[in-house]
């Protein structure tokens, strides 16, 4: 998802909507301009629902960051814990 020109709260909403529709093992690439949005995203996604693959906290040559997260599918037993 390219969120470089979106307001932070709207970006978080769009990411969570897309993340909810993803299947297990799918990877979401997020590009954004607001490092605080990245930190907020990792706070609102349940820690057991994703694996952080790549977190480029430094800005690229255009001033943007990249984040790769993989959705994890929990077994019914893990969900109840």
mmCIF file of the N, C-alpha and C atoms, coordinates in Angstrom:
data_MODEL
# 
_entry.id   MODEL 
# 
loop_
_atom_site.group_PDB 
_atom_site.id 
_atom_site.type_symbol 
_atom_site.label_atom_id 
_atom_site.label_alt_id 
_atom_site.label_comp_id 
_atom_site.label_asym_id 
_atom_site.label_entity_id 
_atom_site.label_seq_id 
_atom_site.pdbx_PDB_ins_code 
_atom_site.Cartn_x 
_atom_site.Cartn_y 
_atom_site.Cartn_z 
_atom_site.occupancy 
_atom_site.B_iso_or_equiv 
_atom_site.pdbx_formal_charge 
_atom_site.auth_seq_id 
_atom_site.auth_comp_id 
_atom_site.auth_asym_id 
_atom_site.auth_atom_id 
_atom_site.pdbx_PDB_model_num 
ATOM 1   N N  . UNK A 1 1  ? 0.852  -1.170  0.000  1.00 0.00 ? 1  UNK A N  1 
ATOM 2   C CA . UNK A 1 1  ? 0.000  0.000   0.000  1.00 0.00 ? 1  UNK A CA 1 
ATOM 3   C C  . UNK A 1 1  ? 0.894  1.226   0.000  1.00 0.00 ? 1  UNK A C  1 
ATOM 4   N N  . UNK A 1 2  ? 0.602  2.143   -0.859 1.00 0.00 ? 2  UNK A N  1 
ATOM 5   C CA . UNK A 1 2  ? 1.354  3.384   -0.925 1.00 0.00 ? 2  UNK A CA 1 
ATOM 6   C C  . UNK A 1 2  ? 0.539  4.461   -0.213 1.00 0.00 ? 2  UNK A C  1 
ATOM 7   N N  . UNK A 1 3  ? 0.999  4.855   0.957  1.00 0.00 ? 3  UNK A N  1 
ATOM 8   C CA . UNK A 1 3  ? 0.254  5.813   1.784  1.00 0.00 ? 3  UNK A CA 1 
ATOM 9   C C  . UNK A 1 3  ? 1.016  7.118   1.972  1.00 0.00 ? 3  UNK A C  1 
ATOM 10  N N  . UNK A 1 4  ? 1.868  7.431   1.029  1.00 0.00 ? 4  UNK A N  1 
ATOM 11  C CA . UNK A 1 4  ? 2.741  8.591   1.192  1.00 0.00 ? 4  UNK A CA 1 
ATOM 12  C C  . UNK A 1 4  ? 2.007  9.918   1.183  1.00 0.00 ? 4  UNK A C  1 
ATOM 13  N N  . UNK A 1 5  ? 0.800  9.980   0.657  1.00 0.00 ? 5  UNK A N  1 
ATOM 14  C CA . UNK A 1 5  ? 0.089  11.254  0.582  1.00 0.00 ? 5  UNK A CA 1 
ATOM 15  C C  . UNK A 1 5  ? -1.205 11.261  1.386  1.00 0.00 ? 5  UNK A C  1 
ATOM 16  N N  . UNK A 1 6  ? -1.295 10.380  2.382  1.00 0.00 ? 6  UNK A N  1 
ATOM 17  C CA . UNK A 1 6  ? -2.508 10.284  3.188  1.00 0.00 ? 6  UNK A CA 1 
ATOM 18  C C  . UNK A 1 6  ? -2.272 10.788  4.605  1.00 0.00 ? 6  UNK A C  1 
ATOM 19  N N  . UNK A 1 7  ? -3.339 11.219  5.236  1.00 0.00 ? 7  UNK A N  1 
ATOM 20  C CA . UNK A 1 7  ? -3.308 11.631  6.635  1.00 0.00 ? 7  UNK A CA 1 
ATOM 21  C C  . UNK A 1 7  ? -3.109 10.384  7.496  1.00 0.00 ? 7  UNK A C  1 
ATOM 22  N N  . UNK A 1 8  ? -2.378 10.506  8.580  1.00 0.00 ? 8  UNK A N  1 
ATOM 23  C CA . UNK A 1 8  ? -1.987 9.360   9.400  1.00 0.00 ? 8  UNK A CA 1 
ATOM 24  C C  . UNK A 1 8  ? -3.171 8.519   9.870  1.00 0.00 ? 8  UNK A C  1 
ATOM 25  N N  . UNK A 1 9  ? -4.211 9.125   10.423 1.00 0.00 ? 9  UNK A N  1 
ATOM 26  C CA . UNK A 1 9  ? -5.332 8.334   10.951 1.00 0.00 ? 9  UNK A CA 1 
ATOM 27  C C  . UNK A 1 9  ? -6.042 7.586   9.836  1.00 0.00 ? 9  UNK A C  1 
ATOM 28  N N  . UNK A 1 10 ? -6.135 8.202   8.658  1.00 0.00 ? 10 UNK A N  1 
ATOM 29  C CA . UNK A 1 10 ? -6.765 7.534   7.523  1.00 0.00 ? 10 UNK A CA 1 
ATOM 30  C C  . UNK A 1 10 ? -5.905 6.361   7.056  1.00 0.00 ? 10 UNK A C  1 
ATOM 31  N N  . UNK A 1 11 ? -4.610 6.546   7.071  1.00 0.00 ? 11 UNK A N  1 
ATOM 32  C CA . UNK A 1 11 ? -3.684 5.477   6.696  1.00 0.00 ? 11 UNK A CA 1 
ATOM 33  C C  . UNK A 1 11 ? -3.850 4.274   7.608  1.00 0.00 ? 11 UNK A C  1 
ATOM 34  N N  . UNK A 1 12 ? -3.932 4.519   8.902  1.00 0.00 ? 12 UNK A N  1 
ATOM 35  C CA . UNK A 1 12 ? -4.102 3.423   9.859  1.00 0.00 ? 12 UNK A CA 1 
ATOM 36  C C  . UNK A 1 12 ? -5.408 2.672   9.610  1.00 0.00 ? 12 UNK A C  1 
ATOM 37  N N  . UNK A 1 13 ? -6.463 3.387   9.320  1.00 0.00 ? 13 UNK A N  1 
ATOM 38  C CA . UNK A 1 13 ? -7.752 2.762   9.029  1.00 0.00 ? 13 UNK A CA 1 
ATOM 39  C C  . UNK A 1 13 ? -7.656 1.879   7.789  1.00 0.00 ? 13 UNK A C  1 
ATOM 40  N N  . UNK A 1 14 ? -7.072 2.392   6.720  1.00 0.00 ? 14 UNK A N  1 
ATOM 41  C CA . UNK A 1 14 ? -6.950 1.628   5.482  1.00 0.00 ? 14 UNK A CA 1 
ATOM 42  C C  . UNK A 1 14 ? -6.087 0.384   5.686  1.00 0.00 ? 14 UNK A C  1 
ATOM 43  N N  . UNK A 1 15 ? -4.993 0.516   6.408  1.00 0.00 ? 15 UNK A N  1 
ATOM 44  C CA . UNK A 1 15 ? -4.111 -0.630  6.638  1.00 0.00 ? 15 UNK A CA 1 
ATOM 45  C C  . UNK A 1 15 ? -4.831 -1.712  7.428  1.00 0.00 ? 15 UNK A C  1 
ATOM 46  N N  . UNK A 1 16 ? -5.532 -1.336  8.489  1.00 0.00 ? 16 UNK A N  1 
ATOM 47  C CA . UNK A 1 16 ? -6.222 -2.348  9.293  1.00 0.00 ? 16 UNK A CA 1 
ATOM 48  C C  . UNK A 1 16 ? -7.329 -3.020  8.488  1.00 0.00 ? 16 UNK A C  1 
ATOM 49  N N  . UNK A 1 17 ? -8.016 -2.276  7.621  1.00 0.00 ? 17 UNK A N  1 
ATOM 50  C CA . UNK A 1 17 ? -9.049 -2.876  6.773  1.00 0.00 ? 17 UNK A CA 1 
ATOM 51  C C  . UNK A 1 17 ? -8.442 -3.900  5.815  1.00 0.00 ? 17 UNK A C  1 
ATOM 52  N N  . UNK A 1 18 ? -7.347 -3.546  5.178  1.00 0.00 ? 18 UNK A N  1 
ATOM 53  C CA . UNK A 1 18 ? -6.684 -4.466  4.250  1.00 0.00 ? 18 UNK A CA 1 
ATOM 54  C C  . UNK A 1 18 ? -6.140 -5.669  5.004  1.00 0.00 ? 18 UNK A C  1 
ATOM 55  N N  . UNK A 1 19 ? -5.535 -5.425  6.161  1.00 0.00 ? 19 UNK A N  1 
ATOM 56  C CA . UNK A 1 19 ? -4.938 -6.508  6.945  1.00 0.00 ? 19 UNK A CA 1 
ATOM 57  C C  . UNK A 1 19 ? -5.995 -7.531  7.355  1.00 0.00 ? 19 UNK A C  1 
ATOM 58  N N  . UNK A 1 20 ? -7.176 -7.078  7.719  1.00 0.00 ? 20 UNK A N  1 
ATOM 59  C CA . UNK A 1 20 ? -8.252 -7.988  8.130  1.00 0.00 ? 20 UNK A CA 1 
ATOM 60  C C  . UNK A 1 20 ? -8.701 -8.899  6.996  1.00 0.00 ? 20 UNK A C  1 
ATOM 61  N N  . UNK A 1 21 ? -8.601 -8.446  5.756  1.00 0.00 ? 21 UNK A N  1 
ATOM 62  C CA . UNK A 1 21 ? -9.034 -9.254  4.615  1.00 0.00 ? 21 UNK A CA 1 
ATOM 63  C C  . UNK A 1 21 ? -7.947 -10.198 4.104  1.00 0.00 ? 21 UNK A C  1 
ATOM 64  N N  . UNK A 1 22 ? -6.740 -10.046 4.596  1.00 0.00 ? 22 UNK A N  1 
ATOM 65  C CA . UNK A 1 22 ? -5.627 -10.876 4.130  1.00 0.00 ? 22 UNK A CA 1 
ATOM 66  C C  . UNK A 1 22 ? -5.730 -12.291 4.675  1.00 0.00 ? 22 UNK A C  1 
ATOM 67  N N  . UNK A 1 23 ? -5.201 -13.232 3.919  1.00 0.00 ? 23 UNK A N  1 
ATOM 68  C CA . UNK A 1 23 ? -5.088 -14.619 4.374  1.00 0.00 ? 23 UNK A CA 1 
ATOM 69  C C  . UNK A 1 23 ? -3.768 -14.785 5.110  1.00 0.00 ? 23 UNK A C  1 
ATOM 70  N N  . UNK A 1 24 ? -3.661 -15.872 5.863  1.00 0.00 ? 24 UNK A N  1 
ATOM 71  C CA . UNK A 1 24 ? -2.419 -16.153 6.557  1.00 0.00 ? 24 UNK A CA 1 
ATOM 72  C C  . UNK A 1 24 ? -1.266 -16.307 5.579  1.00 0.00 ? 24 UNK A C  1 
ATOM 73  N N  . UNK A 1 25 ? -0.097 -15.864 5.975  1.00 0.00 ? 25 UNK A N  1 
ATOM 74  C CA . UNK A 1 25 ? 1.146  -15.908 5.199  1.00 0.00 ? 25 UNK A CA 1 
ATOM 75  C C  . UNK A 1 25 ? 1.219  -14.862 4.095  1.00 0.00 ? 25 UNK A C  1 
ATOM 76  N N  . UNK A 1 26 ? 0.172  -14.066 3.895  1.00 0.00 ? 26 UNK A N  1 
ATOM 77  C CA . UNK A 1 26 ? 0.272  -12.984 2.915  1.00 0.00 ? 26 UNK A CA 1 
ATOM 78  C C  . UNK A 1 26 ? 1.115  -11.862 3.505  1.00 0.00 ? 26 UNK A C  1 
ATOM 79  N N  . UNK A 1 27 ? 1.794  -11.143 2.627  1.00 0.00 ? 27 UNK A N  1 
ATOM 80  C CA . UNK A 1 27 ? 2.689  -10.071 3.049  1.00 0.00 ? 27 UNK A CA 1 
ATOM 81  C C  . UNK A 1 27 ? 2.139  -8.740  2.560  1.00 0.00 ? 27 UNK A C  1 
ATOM 82  N N  . UNK A 1 28 ? 2.132  -7.780  3.455  1.00 0.00 ? 28 UNK A N  1 
ATOM 83  C CA . UNK A 1 28 ? 1.669  -6.433  3.133  1.00 0.00 ? 28 UNK A CA 1 
ATOM 84  C C  . UNK A 1 28 ? 2.870  -5.499  3.146  1.00 0.00 ? 28 UNK A C  1 
ATOM 85  N N  . UNK A 1 29 ? 3.073  -4.801  2.028  1.00 0.00 ? 29 UNK A N  1 
ATOM 86  C CA . UNK A 1 29 ? 4.133  -3.801  1.937  1.00 0.00 ? 29 UNK A CA 1 
ATOM 87  C C  . UNK A 1 29 ? 3.487  -2.435  2.108  1.00 0.00 ? 29 UNK A C  1 
ATOM 88  N N  . UNK A 1 30 ? 4.027  -1.661  3.018  1.00 0.00 ? 30 UNK A N  1 
ATOM 89  C CA . UNK A 1 30 ? 3.483  -0.337  3.301  1.00 0.00 ? 30 UNK A CA 1 
ATOM 90  C C  . UNK A 1 30 ? 4.578  0.687   3.076  1.00 0.00 ? 30 UNK A C  1 
ATOM 91  N N  . UNK A 1 31 ? 4.260  1.716   2.310  1.00 0.00 ? 31 UNK A N  1 
ATOM 92  C CA . UNK A 1 31 ? 5.176  2.835   2.116  1.00 0.00 ? 31 UNK A CA 1 
ATOM 93  C C  . UNK A 1 31 ? 4.488  4.070   2.661  1.00 0.00 ? 31 UNK A C  1 
ATOM 94  N N  . UNK A 1 32 ? 5.198  4.818   3.459  1.00 0.00 ? 32 UNK A N  1 
ATOM 95  C CA . UNK A 1 32 ? 4.594  5.996   4.062  1.00 0.00 ? 32 UNK A CA 1 
ATOM 96  C C  . UNK A 1 32 ? 5.609  7.079   4.339  1.00 0.00 ? 32 UNK A C  1 
ATOM 97  N N  . UNK A 1 33 ? 5.109  8.220   4.766  1.00 0.00 ? 33 UNK A N  1 
ATOM 98  C CA . UNK A 1 33 ? 5.968  9.360   5.032  1.00 0.00 ? 33 UNK A CA 1 
ATOM 99  C C  . UNK A 1 33 ? 6.039  9.697   6.510  1.00 0.00 ? 33 UNK A C  1 
ATOM 100 N N  . UNK A 1 34 ? 5.197  9.098   7.309  1.00 0.00 ? 34 UNK A N  1 
ATOM 101 C CA . UNK A 1 34 ? 5.079  9.454   8.721  1.00 0.00 ? 34 UNK A CA 1 
ATOM 102 C C  . UNK A 1 34 ? 5.572  8.302   9.594  1.00 0.00 ? 34 UNK A C  1 
ATOM 103 N N  . UNK A 1 35 ? 6.742  8.458   10.198 1.00 0.00 ? 35 UNK A N  1 
ATOM 104 C CA . UNK A 1 35 ? 7.288  7.397   11.045 1.00 0.00 ? 35 UNK A CA 1 
ATOM 105 C C  . UNK A 1 35 ? 6.413  7.147   12.267 1.00 0.00 ? 35 UNK A C  1 
ATOM 106 N N  . UNK A 1 36 ? 5.699  8.154   12.739 1.00 0.00 ? 36 UNK A N  1 
ATOM 107 C CA . UNK A 1 36 ? 4.792  7.959   13.871 1.00 0.00 ? 36 UNK A CA 1 
ATOM 108 C C  . UNK A 1 36 ? 3.648  7.019   13.489 1.00 0.00 ? 36 UNK A C  1 
ATOM 109 N N  . UNK A 1 37 ? 3.205  7.082   12.233 1.00 0.00 ? 37 UNK A N  1 
ATOM 110 C CA . UNK A 1 37 ? 2.152  6.186   11.766 1.00 0.00 ? 37 UNK A CA 1 
ATOM 111 C C  . UNK A 1 37 ? 2.632  4.742   11.844 1.00 0.00 ? 37 UNK A C  1 
ATOM 112 N N  . UNK A 1 38 ? 3.887  4.504   11.500 1.00 0.00 ? 38 UNK A N  1 
ATOM 113 C CA . UNK A 1 38 ? 4.466  3.166   11.583 1.00 0.00 ? 38 UNK A CA 1 
ATOM 114 C C  . UNK A 1 38 ? 4.409  2.655   13.012 1.00 0.00 ? 38 UNK A C  1 
ATOM 115 N N  . UNK A 1 39 ? 4.797  3.484   13.956 1.00 0.00 ? 39 UNK A N  1 
ATOM 116 C CA . UNK A 1 39 ? 4.784  3.096   15.369 1.00 0.00 ? 39 UNK A CA 1 
ATOM 117 C C  . UNK A 1 39 ? 3.356  2.839   15.844 1.00 0.00 ? 39 UNK A C  1 
ATOM 118 N N  . UNK A 1 40 ? 2.423  3.689   15.434 1.00 0.00 ? 40 UNK A N  1 
ATOM 119 C CA . UNK A 1 40 ? 1.019  3.514   15.821 1.00 0.00 ? 40 UNK A CA 1 
ATOM 120 C C  . UNK A 1 40 ? 0.441  2.230   15.240 1.00 0.00 ? 40 UNK A C  1 
ATOM 121 N N  . UNK A 1 41 ? 0.811  1.913   14.005 1.00 0.00 ? 41 UNK A N  1 
ATOM 122 C CA . UNK A 1 41 ? 0.314  0.696   13.366 1.00 0.00 ? 41 UNK A CA 1 
ATOM 123 C C  . UNK A 1 41 ? 0.719  -0.536  14.162 1.00 0.00 ? 41 UNK A C  1 
ATOM 124 N N  . UNK A 1 42 ? 1.950  -0.591  14.595 1.00 0.00 ? 42 UNK A N  1 
ATOM 125 C CA . UNK A 1 42 ? 2.421  -1.751  15.347 1.00 0.00 ? 42 UNK A CA 1 
ATOM 126 C C  . UNK A 1 42 ? 1.772  -1.832  16.728 1.00 0.00 ? 42 UNK A C  1 
ATOM 127 N N  . UNK A 1 43 ? 1.184  -0.735  17.185 1.00 0.00 ? 43 UNK A N  1 
ATOM 128 C CA . UNK A 1 43 ? 0.458  -0.746  18.457 1.00 0.00 ? 43 UNK A CA 1 
ATOM 129 C C  . UNK A 1 43 ? -0.976 -1.254  18.291 1.00 0.00 ? 43 UNK A C  1 
ATOM 130 N N  . UNK A 1 44 ? -1.598 -0.973  17.147 1.00 0.00 ? 44 UNK A N  1 
ATOM 131 C CA . UNK A 1 44 ? -3.009 -1.342  16.995 1.00 0.00 ? 44 UNK A CA 1 
ATOM 132 C C  . UNK A 1 44 ? -3.213 -2.742  16.425 1.00 0.00 ? 44 UNK A C  1 
ATOM 133 N N  . UNK A 1 45 ? -2.226 -3.278  15.710 1.00 0.00 ? 45 UNK A N  1 
ATOM 134 C CA . UNK A 1 45 ? -2.350 -4.660  15.232 1.00 0.00 ? 45 UNK A CA 1 
ATOM 135 C C  . UNK A 1 45 ? -2.025 -5.599  16.385 1.00 0.00 ? 45 UNK A C  1 
ATOM 136 N N  . UNK A 1 46 ? -2.833 -6.629  16.599 1.00 0.00 ? 46 UNK A N  1 
ATOM 137 C CA . UNK A 1 46 ? -2.521 -7.579  17.673 1.00 0.00 ? 46 UNK A CA 1 
ATOM 138 C C  . UNK A 1 46 ? -1.150 -8.218  17.427 1.00 0.00 ? 46 UNK A C  1 
ATOM 139 N N  . UNK A 1 47 ? -0.260 -8.197  18.413 1.00 0.00 ? 47 UNK A N  1 
ATOM 140 C CA . UNK A 1 47 ? 1.105  -8.714  18.215 1.00 0.00 ? 47 UNK A CA 1 
ATOM 141 C C  . UNK A 1 47 ? 1.158  -10.149 17.705 1.00 0.00 ? 47 UNK A C  1 
ATOM 142 N N  . UNK A 1 48 ? 0.186  -10.959 18.062 1.00 0.00 ? 48 UNK A N  1 
ATOM 143 C CA . UNK A 1 48 ? 0.199  -12.356 17.631 1.00 0.00 ? 48 UNK A CA 1 
ATOM 144 C C  . UNK A 1 48 ? -0.355 -12.540 16.218 1.00 0.00 ? 48 UNK A C  1 
ATOM 145 N N  . UNK A 1 49 ? -0.763 -11.452 15.556 1.00 0.00 ? 49 UNK A N  1 
ATOM 146 C CA . UNK A 1 49 ? -1.381 -11.574 14.236 1.00 0.00 ? 49 UNK A CA 1 
ATOM 147 C C  . UNK A 1 49 ? -0.425 -11.279 13.086 1.00 0.00 ? 49 UNK A C  1 
ATOM 148 N N  . UNK A 1 50 ? 0.781  -10.834 13.391 1.00 0.00 ? 50 UNK A N  1 
ATOM 149 C CA . UNK A 1 50 ? 1.703  -10.479 12.314 1.00 0.00 ? 50 UNK A CA 1 
ATOM 150 C C  . UNK A 1 50 ? 3.143  -10.774 12.707 1.00 0.00 ? 50 UNK A C  1 
ATOM 151 N N  . UNK A 1 51 ? 3.967  -10.830 11.667 1.00 0.00 ? 51 UNK A N  1 
ATOM 152 C CA . UNK A 1 51 ? 5.415  -10.947 11.856 1.00 0.00 ? 51 UNK A CA 1 
ATOM 153 C C  . UNK A 1 51 ? 6.047  -9.832  11.045 1.00 0.00 ? 51 UNK A C  1 
ATOM 154 N N  . UNK A 1 52 ? 6.899  -9.063  11.686 1.00 0.00 ? 52 UNK A N  1 
ATOM 155 C CA . UNK A 1 52 ? 7.587  -7.966  11.021 1.00 0.00 ? 52 UNK A CA 1 
ATOM 156 C C  . UNK A 1 52 ? 8.727  -8.540  10.193 1.00 0.00 ? 52 UNK A C  1 
ATOM 157 N N  . UNK A 1 53 ? 8.662  -8.370  8.889  1.00 0.00 ? 53 UNK A N  1 
ATOM 158 C CA . UNK A 1 53 ? 9.691  -8.901  7.996  1.00 0.00 ? 53 UNK A CA 1 
ATOM 159 C C  . UNK A 1 53 ? 10.790 -7.877  7.777  1.00 0.00 ? 53 UNK A C  1 
ATOM 160 N N  . UNK A 1 54 ? 10.395 -6.660  7.491  1.00 0.00 ? 54 UNK A N  1 
ATOM 161 C CA . UNK A 1 54 ? 11.366 -5.603  7.234  1.00 0.00 ? 54 UNK A CA 1 
ATOM 162 C C  . UNK A 1 54 ? 10.793 -4.295  7.744  1.00 0.00 ? 54 UNK A C  1 
ATOM 163 N N  . UNK A 1 55 ? 11.605 -3.591  8.476  1.00 0.00 ? 55 UNK A N  1 
ATOM 164 C CA . UNK A 1 55 ? 11.191 -2.293  8.984  1.00 0.00 ? 55 UNK A CA 1 
ATOM 165 C C  . UNK A 1 55 ? 12.299 -1.298  8.701  1.00 0.00 ? 55 UNK A C  1 
ATOM 166 N N  . UNK A 1 56 ? 12.159 -0.587  7.610  1.00 0.00 ? 56 UNK A N  1 
ATOM 167 C CA . UNK A 1 56 ? 13.146 0.407   7.233  1.00 0.00 ? 56 UNK A CA 1 
ATOM 168 C C  . UNK A 1 56 ? 12.773 1.716   7.913  1.00 0.00 ? 56 UNK A C  1 
ATOM 169 N N  . UNK A 1 57 ? 13.344 1.934   9.086  1.00 0.00 ? 57 UNK A N  1 
ATOM 170 C CA . UNK A 1 57 ? 12.987 3.124   9.859  1.00 0.00 ? 57 UNK A CA 1 
ATOM 171 C C  . UNK A 1 57 ? 13.644 4.384   9.324  1.00 0.00 ? 57 UNK A C  1 
ATOM 172 N N  . UNK A 1 58 ? 14.637 4.219   8.472  1.00 0.00 ? 58 UNK A N  1 
ATOM 173 C CA . UNK A 1 58 ? 15.268 5.389   7.880  1.00 0.00 ? 58 UNK A CA 1 
ATOM 174 C C  . UNK A 1 58 ? 14.566 5.713   6.574  1.00 0.00 ? 58 UNK A C  1 
ATOM 175 N N  . UNK A 1 59 ? 14.512 6.968   6.282  1.00 0.00 ? 59 UNK A N  1 
ATOM 176 C CA . UNK A 1 59 ? 13.833 7.399   5.068  1.00 0.00 ? 59 UNK A CA 1 
ATOM 177 C C  . UNK A 1 59 ? 14.688 7.080   3.850  1.00 0.00 ? 59 UNK A C  1 
ATOM 178 N N  . UNK A 1 60 ? 14.027 6.761   2.740  1.00 0.00 ? 60 UNK A N  1 
ATOM 179 C CA . UNK A 1 60 ? 14.758 6.534   1.498  1.00 0.00 ? 60 UNK A CA 1 
ATOM 180 C C  . UNK A 1 60 ? 15.113 7.878   0.868  1.00 0.00 ? 60 UNK A C  1 
ATOM 181 N N  . UNK A 1 61 ? 15.659 7.836   -0.336 1.00 0.00 ? 61 UNK A N  1 
ATOM 182 C CA . UNK A 1 61 ? 16.098 9.075   -0.995 1.00 0.00 ? 61 UNK A CA 1 
ATOM 183 C C  . UNK A 1 61 ? 14.949 10.032  -1.267 1.00 0.00 ? 61 UNK A C  1 
ATOM 184 N N  . UNK A 1 62 ? 13.718 9.532   -1.265 1.00 0.00 ? 62 UNK A N  1 
ATOM 185 C CA . UNK A 1 62 ? 12.554 10.388  -1.481 1.00 0.00 ? 62 UNK A CA 1 
ATOM 186 C C  . UNK A 1 62 ? 11.903 10.831  -0.177 1.00 0.00 ? 62 UNK A C  1 
ATOM 187 N N  . UNK A 1 63 ? 12.422 10.370  0.961  1.00 0.00 ? 63 UNK A N  1 
ATOM 188 C CA . UNK A 1 63 ? 11.893 10.784  2.256  1.00 0.00 ? 63 UNK A CA 1 
ATOM 189 C C  . UNK A 1 63 ? 10.801 9.895   2.809  1.00 0.00 ? 63 UNK A C  1 
ATOM 190 N N  . UNK A 1 64 ? 10.720 8.636   2.350  1.00 0.00 ? 64 UNK A N  1 
ATOM 191 C CA . UNK A 1 64 ? 9.666  7.732   2.779  1.00 0.00 ? 64 UNK A CA 1 
ATOM 192 C C  . UNK A 1 64 ? 10.251 6.488   3.437  1.00 0.00 ? 64 UNK A C  1 
ATOM 193 N N  . UNK A 1 65 ? 9.439  5.801   4.245  1.00 0.00 ? 65 UNK A N  1 
ATOM 194 C CA . UNK A 1 65 ? 9.864  4.558   4.880  1.00 0.00 ? 65 UNK A CA 1 
ATOM 195 C C  . UNK A 1 65 ? 9.104  3.392   4.263  1.00 0.00 ? 65 UNK A C  1 
ATOM 196 N N  . UNK A 1 66 ? 9.612  2.183   4.497  1.00 0.00 ? 66 UNK A N  1 
ATOM 197 C CA . UNK A 1 66 ? 8.957  0.970   4.017  1.00 0.00 ? 66 UNK A CA 1 
ATOM 198 C C  . UNK A 1 66 ? 8.812  0.003   5.180  1.00 0.00 ? 66 UNK A C  1 
ATOM 199 N N  . UNK A 1 67 ? 7.695  -0.709  5.191  1.00 0.00 ? 67 UNK A N  1 
ATOM 200 C CA . UNK A 1 67 ? 7.409  -1.695  6.227  1.00 0.00 ? 67 UNK A CA 1 
ATOM 201 C C  . UNK A 1 67 ? 6.801  -2.916  5.552  1.00 0.00 ? 67 UNK A C  1 
ATOM 202 N N  . UNK A 1 68 ? 7.327  -4.105  5.857  1.00 0.00 ? 68 UNK A N  1 
ATOM 203 C CA . UNK A 1 68 ? 6.771  -5.359  5.354  1.00 0.00 ? 68 UNK A CA 1 
ATOM 204 C C  . UNK A 1 68 ? 6.296  -6.169  6.540  1.00 0.00 ? 68 UNK A C  1 
ATOM 205 N N  . UNK A 1 69 ? 5.006  -6.548  6.529  1.00 0.00 ? 69 UNK A N  1 
ATOM 206 C CA . UNK A 1 69 ? 4.476  -7.390  7.599  1.00 0.00 ? 69 UNK A CA 1 
ATOM 207 C C  . UNK A 1 69 ? 3.775  -8.597  6.986  1.00 0.00 ? 69 UNK A C  1 
ATOM 208 N N  . UNK A 1 70 ? 3.951  -9.733  7.633  1.00 0.00 ? 70 UNK A N  1 
ATOM 209 C CA . UNK A 1 70 ? 3.315  -10.971 7.202  1.00 0.00 ? 70 UNK A CA 1 
ATOM 210 C C  . UNK A 1 70 ? 2.205  -11.307 8.179  1.00 0.00 ? 70 UNK A C  1 
ATOM 211 N N  . UNK A 1 71 ? 1.034  -11.603 7.647  1.00 0.00 ? 71 UNK A N  1 
ATOM 212 C CA . UNK A 1 71 ? -0.082 -11.986 8.510  1.00 0.00 ? 71 UNK A CA 1 
ATOM 213 C C  . UNK A 1 71 ? 0.112  -13.426 8.963  1.00 0.00 ? 71 UNK A C  1 
ATOM 214 N N  . UNK A 1 72 ? -0.115 -13.660 10.223 1.00 0.00 ? 72 UNK A N  1 
ATOM 215 C CA . UNK A 1 72 ? 0.019  -14.989 10.810 1.00 0.00 ? 72 UNK A CA 1 
ATOM 216 C C  . UNK A 1 72 ? -1.375 -15.514 11.109 1.00 0.00 ? 72 UNK A C  1 
ATOM 217 N N  . UNK A 1 73 ? -1.623 -16.747 10.713 1.00 0.00 ? 73 UNK A N  1 
ATOM 218 C CA . UNK A 1 73 ? -2.891 -17.395 11.017 1.00 0.00 ? 73 UNK A CA 1 
ATOM 219 C C  . UNK A 1 73 ? -2.727 -18.202 12.290 1.00 0.00 ? 73 UNK A C  1 
ATOM 220 N N  . UNK A 1 74 ? -3.559 -17.912 13.269 1.00 0.00 ? 74 UNK A N  1 
ATOM 221 C CA . UNK A 1 74 ? -3.514 -18.636 14.535 1.00 0.00 ? 74 UNK A CA 1 
ATOM 222 C C  . UNK A 1 74 ? -4.445 -19.835 14.484 1.00 0.00 ? 74 UNK A C  1 
ATOM 223 N N  . UNK A 1 75 ? -4.038 -20.892 15.135 1.00 0.00 ? 75 UNK A N  1 
ATOM 224 C CA . UNK A 1 75 ? -4.928 -22.048 15.262 1.00 0.00 ? 75 UNK A CA 1 
ATOM 225 C C  . UNK A 1 75 ? -6.029 -21.692 16.259 1.00 0.00 ? 75 UNK A C  1 
ATOM 226 N N  . UNK A 1 76 ? -7.167 -22.392 16.238 1.00 0.00 ? 76 UNK A N  1 
ATOM 227 C CA . UNK A 1 76 ? -8.246 -22.090 17.189 1.00 0.00 ? 76 UNK A CA 1 
ATOM 228 C C  . UNK A 1 76 ? -7.781 -22.171 18.643 1.00 0.00 ? 76 UNK A C  1 
ATOM 229 N N  . UNK A 1 77 ? -6.873 -23.082 18.951 1.00 0.00 ? 77 UNK A N  1 
ATOM 230 C CA . UNK A 1 77 ? -6.367 -23.203 20.320 1.00 0.00 ? 77 UNK A CA 1 
ATOM 231 C C  . UNK A 1 77 ? -5.565 -21.960 20.711 1.00 0.00 ? 77 UNK A C  1 
ATOM 232 N N  . UNK A 1 78 ? -4.753 -21.437 19.783 1.00 0.00 ? 78 UNK A N  1 
ATOM 233 C CA . UNK A 1 78 ? -3.954 -20.254 20.068 1.00 0.00 ? 78 UNK A CA 1 
ATOM 234 C C  . UNK A 1 78 ? -4.831 -19.020 20.232 1.00 0.00 ? 78 UNK A C  1 
ATOM 235 N N  . UNK A 1 79 ? -5.916 -18.933 19.457 1.00 0.00 ? 79 UNK A N  1 
ATOM 236 C CA . UNK A 1 79 ? -6.816 -17.787 19.555 1.00 0.00 ? 79 UNK A CA 1 
ATOM 237 C C  . UNK A 1 79 ? -7.493 -17.716 20.913 1.00 0.00 ? 79 UNK A C  1 
ATOM 238 N N  . UNK A 1 80 ? -7.750 -18.858 21.538 1.00 0.00 ? 80 UNK A N  1 
ATOM 239 C CA . UNK A 1 80 ? -8.446 -18.898 22.824 1.00 0.00 ? 80 UNK A CA 1 
ATOM 240 C C  . UNK A 1 80 ? -7.529 -18.660 24.012 1.00 0.00 ? 80 UNK A C  1 
ATOM 241 N N  . UNK A 1 81 ? -6.248 -18.578 23.792 1.00 0.00 ? 81 UNK A N  1 
ATOM 242 C CA . UNK A 1 81 ? -5.314 -18.379 24.917 1.00 0.00 ? 81 UNK A CA 1 
ATOM 243 C C  . UNK A 1 81 ? -5.194 -16.928 25.283 1.00 0.00 ? 81 UNK A C  1 
# 
